[in-house]
C-alpha cells in the first residue's frame, strides 16, 4: 500500500512537471512566432522600399533591412523551439540559421501571382522554420528516434498542406494554420519527450 501511494505521488509529480514543461515550450515558441511576424513585417517594409523610384536601384535602407535586421530575427525565431526542446544555444542558433536560409528560398518561390501579408510562400516558409527546427531537435536522444522523426515529418507535411489550402481561403486562415503549427509541432515533440522520460523512470 505504501509503495502504491509513493508511486501515485511520483506519477502526479511527474505529470505536474510535464505540464509545466509543455506550457514553457509553448510560451517560448509563441515568442519565436512573434519574432517571425516581426521579421515578416520588416521584410514587407524592405520590399516596399526596395527600389529608388528615380534611380531604379535598391535603396540603402532596404540593403540594411535585408542583411542586418531580417536574418538575425529569423535565426533567433528558429532557434527558440530548439532551445525549448532542450538543445544547446549554439546548436539551436545553427539550426535556426539553416532554417532561415530554407525559409528565404521558399519565400522567393512564385507560388501565387498576387502577394499578400500571408500568401502561400509566406505560409510555407513560416511552417518550414518551425518544422525544420523541431525535426533537427528530434534526432536526440537516440531512443525511439525513428518514431519521433517520422511523427514530426508527418505533422510537418500535414501543416504544410493545410497552410497551402488555407491560403486559398483567406490570409487570416493561413495565419491561424501557421500559428497552430508553431504551437503544435514543438508541443507535440515536448509531449513525446516527456512520455519517454516518464517511461524510462518507471522502467528504472
Secondary structure, 3 states (H helix, E strand, C coil): CHHHHHHHHHHHHHHHHHHHHHHHHHHHHHHHHHHHHHHHHHHHHHHHCCECCCCCCECHHHHHHHHHHHHHHHHHHHHHHHHHCCCCHHHHHHHHHHHHHHHHHHHCCCCCCCCCCCCHHHHHHHHHHHHHHHHHHCCCCCCCHHHHHHHHHHHHHHHHHHHHHHHHHCHHHHHHHHHHHHHHHHHHHHHHHHHHHHHHHHHC
